Amino acid sequence: MLVQLLISVLVSCCFLLVGIIGQNILGRIEVCKVVFGGCKHFTSRKTDCLADTVRQYANASARRALTFVRIDPPTFPIPKGYYKAENYLANMSKVFKECVYGEFKADCYLVKDGMDLACLRLYLKYEPVDNYYDDD
């Protein structure tokens, strides 16, 4: 069953970036569907270049997030530095137009030279939305 995705994520975090994130960083995501008694593998994806993948699938969302943490210009490469986001509301409904119904856990990794540098774990719940139409 495909459902319309309406999701916003409230983010509060701070991080110290000790290296530049640019063309040299890969991405990997591992997704499992939460089921009774655990989590069942759903999909895995790897990118050859995280920056290119973000530009292709979430450019506007990424620019808003980078602007929020005061990265100027809000694009890759992301320079070294200390970044802080407090109460940033990320609207994920523009990233994916439709998805499969259910609850999911997604581990998103930054990878360089075969080593995981960072991981962001997301828990997402997709539910049907009655009478919602997006004209985009």
Secondary structure, 3 states (H helix, E strand, C coil): CEEECCCEEEEEEEEEECCCECCCCEEEEEEEEEECCEEEEEEEEEECCHHHHHHHHHHHHHHHHHHHCCCCCCCCCECCEEEEEEEEEEEHHHCCCEEECEEEEEEEEEEECCEEEEEEEEEEEECCCCCCCCCC
